[in-house]
Structures are given as C-alpha cells and as structure tokens.
C-alpha cells in the first residue's frame, strides 16, 4: 500500500508513523547494547574505570600544566583515593546492563537522529529535506564531541575533586559502583545533549519561537543558566565550572549566528516569492 501524503495523514496516522520510528530506534539501541554487553569487560576496564588511573590523559595534562606554573595540585597524586565496591547482590549485573544500554544509545545516536529526521522531514520543504545528510552528520558530531568533553573533562574533574574532598581523615571513600557509574553516565550524556544546543536553536528559529534578537537580549540570563548547568554537572569548585561553562558559552554564541542565518534565509525566500 502506498504511503500517504503528509497532508493527507490524520493525527492517528502520525502517531502510527511515530510508533514505527520509535520501534526502529529501540531495536537499533538493543542490538548495539547487546554487542556492548558482550564486550563489557573491555568497556569497564578500558573506558568506565580509566579515569580512576592517574595516567589518564586529562590528569597528566593538568599535572604538567600545574607544574609548569608552579602550583600544587591533586592531579599529580600517585593514585585516586577511592575504592569502587558493590554492596548489592545484583549491583554489578545491573551496572553491566544499564551501561550496555547507555553505550547502545550513544553509538546508535546517528541512527536515532536519522529516524527522528525521517519522521519530521515530510513536513519540510524539498530544499530542506535535501540537507538531511548534513543535519545527521552535524548533530552526531556535536553529540559525540559533547560525550568526549564529558568523559575527558567533566568526569575526571569531578572524580578528582570528590575523591580528594574529605570532612575528616577517619572517613574513607568507598564508593558504590552504581554511584560511580551514575557520575560517569550523567557527565557524558548531559554534555552530549548540551552540545546539541545549536541544533535546538536552529529548529526553534525555524518555527519562529526564537530570534537572534531574543538570544542577544537574554544573553546575560543565559550566562546565569550556563553557570547553573555547569554547577550541576561538575563538582562545586570554580575552576571546573569555568572549564565547563566556556564551551557552552561558545555554543550559545554559535547558536546566535545560526539563528541569524536562518532568519536571513527566510527573509530572502519571502522576498523571492513577493
């Protein structure tokens, strides 16, 4: 049966179409998650637990930078003062399952974006649909860049600060595996989603909810929101918050330029059809 034109589809037809796109997304995530589960030992030893080793690239770089300027820092310690342990019967199994699902979502993200684009593209103009490949590539690149930023910057900064923070010498940091993985997961995933800001602004501008003037007008409020987000996904020290806030502010400025380009193209089209 031929597929209905988007203008002929009812609300229930759209829901049915969305359901199949979501099913495809879930299947893709499950398939990749299964592969991640098979190689879980490598993922945990070489990726998840890598920031617990002081030879981690971020620690090495920050230690050399601190040494160069003559500042004492915990980034030059011999080890991270933290022990990871499991306190529940199904703790390690649950950690394995949820880590595999998260890995499946991250790796399958380009396909997820492709399915979402396939759902919304019938409502777009022909010239906009031609940009599908570029949209998928840029969205995926921003997401992966954000995940890497969360993993290599936010995660080690958080671990180093929290592991070395102590209210008393009588307290040892014996961290449950679920707590540790939650930190790594939230740092990487939150950063990946935050880096999608230019894409979000693009669509908000397309539908008229955002303009460059609005973004400029509320820039100072955006700065406050960025600092709050930085405080949420990083430890409560100023240096870490600034490190995280800088790329977000850059993304915000990039979003303003993107909004300008969208508005300019819309005005140009209106003038051509006038």
Protein Blocks (a to p, Z undefined) as FASTA:
>chain_A
ZZddfklpcfklmmmmmmmmmmmmmmmmmmmmmmmmmmmmmmmmmmmmmmmpmkbmklmm
mmmmmmmnopacfklpfbdcdddddfbfklmmmmmmmmmmmmmmmmmmmmmmmmmmmmmm
mmpcfklmmmmmmmmmmmmmmmmmmmmmmmmmmmmmmmmmmmmgcfbfkbccdddfklmm
mmmmmmmmmmmmmmmmmmmmmmmmmnopacfklmmmmmmmmmmmmmmmmmmmpccbfklm
mmmmmmmmmmmmmmmmmmmmmmmmmmmmmmmmZZ
